[in-house]
Amino acid sequence: MYNVFMSMQLKWGIAGVGMIAHDFLTAMGTLSAEQHKAVAVAGKDLDRVHRLATLHKINTAYEGYESLARDGSIDIVFVSVLNLQHYEITKLMLENGKHVLCEKPMGMTYKQTKQLVDLAREKKLFLLEGMWSRFFPAYDALNEHISSGGLGDIYHISIQFGVEINDIERNLMKDLGGGAVLDLGVYMLQLVQYLYKDAPSDVVCTGHLSKAGVDESISCALKYTDGRTATLSAHTRATMGNKAEIIGTKNCISLEYFWCPTVLHISAANNTEWTLPKGKYKFHFHNSAGLSYEIQECWDCISKGLLESPKMSLDETILLSKLTDTLRAQMGVLELELED
């Protein structure tokens, strides 16, 4: 078994040099250097690798990912390549004894995701899908409020998530793993999963495909036991309200920026707000400083000898992949495979 106690400083490798990798490293810079250190960056374009490494004062730059996987100084790898490459690179790192934090979605399908989870469990390595939403303090506060009975029984969840991202190449091309379900839908599904705790008994999803066959909008209805329902809408060509409404028998909570919330509005007289840390460099994405929460979660878990996060378990990741498969199949962008 990998000796999780050999060092209390996690030495990170970064696979990928896109904007999220920059934001991730900037967020890491707000945390304790005694607990986190980025020691190597890898990517296909060596010039971009060197630029990212130089900016963040990382000594080692690799062209390609094999050398990163074989680097014995690295404890954990952040996989931030294109969606389509998540499975391949995560598998490579696990096979070489590295813990992995992989950007969502961990795999393009349930089958890929299940294989990665099985591999991590077989090798007794920490694996986490980067569902950063789960680690924001607002989610803990929301859970405490619900557990204390503040909402009563929750019977409906309504979520809208629309951003204009069709000008980004990976969202236009089916073979790059883009689309409304994998880019936006996973965030809505994970929140419903977080609140309802179980799988839906029925799912109906419709929407529009682009000329390239990519799902550019979705509208979904989910049915759960005991009278519970959820409706989800996502769009890649229009900006929507981008909030979640959680409706209970005692109260209704509206959660703005539900995938990275810094405010919890329980009532007019009961609001809690969290201040995100300030990074050394400018972030590319909204509230990206909140990536520091999931980075710290990795340290917290590994330092305790945990192989998965209790806040985003691998069984939940598997369920999420089944749901995204269902939605994409109903949209006509995926042919469902039979489970092994």
Salt bridges, closest charged atoms under 4 A:
GLU66 OE1 - ARG70 NH1 3.60
GLU95 OE2 - LYS91 NZ 2.68
ASP118 OD2 - LYS114 NZ 3.02
ASP140 OD2 - LYS311 NZ 3.17
ASP183 OD1 - LYS104 NZ 3.99
ASP183 OD2 - ARG170 NH1 2.94
ASP198 OD2 - ARG228 NH2 2.75
GLU216 OE2 - ARG237 NH1 3.01
GLU308 OE2 - ARG121 NH2 3.43
ASP315 OD1 - ARG121 NH2 3.10
GLU316 OE1 - ARG134 NH2 2.86
GLU337 OE1 - LYS111 NZ 3.57
GLU339 OE2 - LYS322 NZ 3.61
